[in-house]
Amino acid sequence: MREIAPRIVVDEAVRFGRPVLRGTRVPVDLVVGKLAGGMSVEAVAAEYGLEREDVLAALAYAAQVLGDERVRAAS
C-alpha cells in the first residue's frame, strides 16, 4: 500500500489499484461523485463510515489531479 496524498492510498490488491480512502475500500471517485450528485459531506461520511476529513481529502486529491491535467483542444 502506498499513500499518494493525505488519507489517500493505492494498493493493487484493493479495488484494482484505484485511489481509496486509507483504511477503507471506498474509492475517491465514488466520494466525489456522491458530492457532485448533491449529497452533503456529512451524508457521504455517514453512508460510507468515513470521517468528514476523509471526504474533504478526497475532494482535495481530485482537485490536485485535475489541476495537474492538461487538455489539448483538437481543431
KEKE-3310 file (N, C-alpha, C; in steps of 0.2 Angstrom, whole numbers, plus 5000, padded with zeros to 4 digits):
npx = (5004:5002:5004:4997:4993:4987:4978:4974:4976:4984:4983:4987:4980:4968:4953:4958:4969:4965:4963:4959:4951:4961:4962:4950:4939:4934:4932:4940:4934:4921:4916:4918:4909:4897:4896:4895:4883:4875:4874:4878:4893:4893:4883:4888:4899:4893:4886:4896:4904:4915:4926:4923:4934:4940:4932:4934:4947:4947:4941:4951:4961:4956:4955:4968:4973:4966:4970:4983:4981:4982:4974:4972:4965:4957:4957)
npy = (4994:5011:5028:5041:5054:5065:5054:5046:5032:5019:5002:4988:4976:4981:4986:4986:4994:5007:5024:5025:5029:5029:5015:5010:5003:5012:5021:5036:5042:5038:5045:5058:5059:5056:5068:5077:5073:5079:5075:5079:5083:5078:5068:5059:5055:5048:5038:5030:5027:5036:5049:5066:5073:5064:5064:5077:5076:5068:5076:5086:5079:5075:5088:5092:5082:5086:5098:5096:5091:5092:5098:5096:5105:5099:5103)
npz = (5000:4996:5001:4992:4994:5007:5017:5006:4998:4987:4982:4974:4977:4982:4976:4963:4962:4962:4968:4985:5001:5015:5025:5021:5008:5000:4985:4979:4968:4969:4981:4977:4966:4973:4980:4970:4965:4974:4987:5004:5013:5026:5024:5015:5022:5033:5026:5021:5032:5035:5040:5041:5037:5029:5018:5013:5010:4999:4990:4989:4984:4971:4966:4965:4956:4945:4943:4939:4926:4909:4895:4878:4865:4851:4834)
capx = (5000:5006:5000:4998:4990:4985:4972:4973:4981:4983:4986:4985:4976:4962:4950:4962:4974:4962:4964:4954:4952:4965:4958:4943:4939:4930:4936:4940:4929:4914:4915:4917:4903:4891:4896:4893:4876:4871:4875:4882:4899:4891:4879:4893:4903:4889:4884:4902:4908:4921:4926:4922:4941:4941:4928:4937:4954:4945:4940:4957:4965:4953:4957:4975:4974:4963:4974:4989:4979:4982:4969:4973:4959:4958:4954)
capy = (5000:5017:5034:5046:5060:5064:5050:5043:5026:5014:4996:4984:4971:4984:4990:4986:4999:5014:5028:5024:5032:5025:5010:5008:5001:5017:5024:5043:5044:5037:5050:5065:5058:5057:5075:5080:5072:5083:5073:5083:5080:5074:5062:5054:5052:5044:5032:5025:5026:5040:5055:5072:5074:5059:5066:5083:5074:5065:5082:5089:5074:5076:5095:5091:5078:5090:5104:5094:5088:5096:5096:5100:5106:5097:5108)
capz = (5000:4995:5002:4987:4996:5014:5018:5000:4996:4982:4983:4968:4980:4984:4970:4957:4962:4961:4974:4990:5007:5019:5030:5018:5001:4997:4980:4979:4963:4972:4985:4973:4963:4978:4982:4964:4964:4978:4994:5009:5016:5032:5022:5012:5028:5037:5022:5020:5038:5034:5044:5037:5034:5023:5012:5011:5007:4993:4986:4988:4979:4965:4964:4963:4950:4939:4942:4935:4920:4903:4890:4871:4861:4844:4829)
cpx = (5005:5002:5002:4996:4988:4978:4970:4978:4979:4987:4983:4980:4969:4959:4954:4967:4971:4963:4958:4956:4956:4961:4952:4944:4935:4934:4935:4934:4922:4912:4914:4911:4897:4890:4893:4885:4872:4871:4879:4888:4897:4887:4883:4897:4899:4887:4890:4906:4915:4920:4925:4929:4943:4938:4932:4944:4952:4944:4946:4961:4962:4955:4964:4976:4971:4967:4981:4987:4980:4978:4971:4967:4961:4954:4952)
cpy = (5006:5023:5039:5053:5059:5060:5046:5038:5022:5008:4991:4978:4974:4988:4991:4992:5006:5017:5027:5028:5027:5021:5008:5005:5006:5021:5032:5045:5043:5043:5057:5064:5059:5065:5079:5079:5075:5081:5078:5079:5075:5067:5057:5051:5047:5037:5027:5025:5030:5046:5061:5074:5070:5062:5073:5081:5071:5071:5086:5085:5075:5083:5095:5088:5082:5096:5103:5092:5094:5093:5100:5100:5104:5102:5104)
cpz = (5000:4996:4996:4988:5003:5014:5012:4999:4990:4984:4978:4971:4982:4978:4964:4956:4962:4968:4979:4996:5011:5024:5027:5011:4997:4992:4980:4974:4965:4976:4982:4969:4967:4979:4976:4963:4969:4986:4998:5011:5021:5030:5019:5017:5031:5033:5021:5026:5038:5039:5039:5034:5029:5017:5009:5008:5000:4988:4984:4983:4972:4962:4961:4957:4944:4938:4938:4928:4915:4897:4883:4867:4853:4839:4823)
residu = (MET:ARG:GLU:ILE:ALA:PRO:ARG:ILE:VAL:VAL:ASP:GLU:ALA:VAL:ARG:PHE:GLY:ARG:PRO:VAL:LEU:ARG:GLY:THR:ARG:VAL:PRO:VAL:ASP:LEU:VAL:VAL:GLY:LYS:LEU:ALA:GLY:GLY:MET:SER:VAL:GLU:ALA:VAL:ALA:ALA:GLU:TYR:GLY:LEU:GLU:ARG:GLU:ASP:VAL:LEU:ALA:ALA:LEU:ALA:TYR:ALA:ALA:GLN:VAL:LEU:GLY:ASP:GLU:ARG:VAL:ARG:ALA:ALA:SER)
# end
